Amino acid sequence: MKLKINKQPTIWIIEQIKLLAPRRKIEILDFASGNGRNSIHLVEKNRNITAIDKDSMKLVKYDHFEHINTICFDLETDQNWPLKEKYYDIIIVVNYLYRPKVKKILNLLKDGGYLFYETFSVGNEKYGSPKNPNFLLKDRELINLFGKKNEILNYFNGKVVEEKLSIKQRCLIKKTS
Ligand SMILES: C[S@@+](CC[C@H](N)C(=O)[O-])C[C@H]1O[C@@H](n2cnc3c(N)ncnc32)[C@H](O)[C@@H]1O
């Protein structure tokens, strides 16, 4: 199947996943996956991707890919959780933040699995959306959230030039607890 991707994927995540899991069969979860730019880019026959988002109109655009399982679900409610605990080798979260449940994401990761997190951080309000502090990470927030019991393999907080200039935080966490 030919890939149709309107937006560039999150390159550092795609490249790191190639290095961490070059050949073995893995389960990947794309949390709040949107239009699927990362899920679609990660598709390979040895990778099963689960893409979850509340917007069914977005999911329908890529639910026909053989190795992508899409789930339409509101991640911010207390409805029955549709995902298996300790099931994923890799979880990616890009441009999404819901603090009340953010720590629970780790429950879905296998021991020794990797969480890739990238989203906007404080300072971004000068350059554009999001400006609401609920959607902006504070300096070192991902380290403080996940680093006490797990290994932080990579951390960045600062200016990123993609389609436009923004302030972002990136963190790669290895689950060790
Ligand atoms: C800015 S987009 C990022 C999409 C994707 N991760 C990416 O980087 O291209 C944020 C996504 O979060 C989804 N989202 C927002 N609130 C949600 C919720 N309560 N439950 C599930 N998905 C949600 C939106 O539908 C949207 O697709």
The ligand as a Tripos MOL2 file, in Angstrom:
@<TRIPOS>MOLECULE
LIG
   27    29     1     0     0
SMALL
NO_CHARGES

@<TRIPOS>ATOM
      1 C1         -2.6880   17.9020   18.1110 C.3       1 LIG1
      2 S1         -3.4070   16.3760   17.7200 S.3       1 LIG1
      3 C2         -1.9680   15.3100   17.7140 C.3       1 LIG1
      4 C3         -2.1860   14.0790   16.9030 C.3       1 LIG1
      5 C4         -0.9770   13.1910   16.7160 C.3       1 LIG1
      6 N1         -0.4750   12.6710   17.9530 N.3       1 LIG1
      7 C5          0.0930   13.9230   15.9540 C.2       1 LIG1
      8 O1          1.0840   14.3280   16.5580 O.co2     1 LIG1
      9 O2         -0.0890   14.1200   14.7500 O.co2     1 LIG1
     10 C6         -4.1890   15.9150   19.2460 C.3       1 LIG1
     11 C7         -5.0940   14.7130   19.1070 C.3       1 LIG1
     12 O3         -5.5900   14.3750   20.4050 O.3       1 LIG1
     13 C8         -6.9040   13.9070   20.2290 C.3       1 LIG1
     14 N2         -7.6060   14.0370   21.4980 N.ar      1 LIG1
     15 C9         -7.8790   15.1850   22.1740 C.ar      1 LIG1
     16 N3         -8.5790   14.9150   23.2780 N.ar      1 LIG1
     17 C10        -8.7620   13.5700   23.3020 C.ar      1 LIG1
     18 C11        -9.4320   12.6920   24.1720 C.ar      1 LIG1
     19 N4        -10.0880   13.1380   25.2410 N.pl3     1 LIG1
     20 N5         -9.4240   11.3660   23.9060 N.ar      1 LIG1
     21 C12        -8.7890   10.9070   22.7920 C.ar      1 LIG1
     22 N6         -8.1550   11.6870   21.9260 N.ar      1 LIG1
     23 C13        -8.1340   13.0130   22.1670 C.ar      1 LIG1
     24 C14        -7.4840   14.8020   19.1440 C.3       1 LIG1
     25 O4         -8.6040   14.2140   18.5330 O.3       1 LIG1
     26 C15        -6.3040   14.9740   18.2210 C.3       1 LIG1
     27 O5         -6.3380   14.0260   17.1840 O.3       1 LIG1
@<TRIPOS>BOND
     1     1     2 1
     2     2     3 1
     3     2    10 1
     4     3     4 1
     5     4     5 1
     6     5     6 1
     7     5     7 1
     8     7     8 2
     9     7     9 1
    10    10    11 1
    11    11    12 1
    12    11    26 1
    13    12    13 1
    14    13    14 1
    15    13    24 1
    16    14    15 ar
    17    14    23 ar
    18    15    16 ar
    19    16    17 ar
    20    17    18 ar
    21    17    23 ar
    22    18    19 1
    23    18    20 ar
    24    20    21 ar
    25    21    22 ar
    26    22    23 ar
    27    24    25 1
    28    24    26 1
    29    26    27 1
@<TRIPOS>SUBSTRUCTURE
     1 LIG1         1 GROUP 0 **** ****
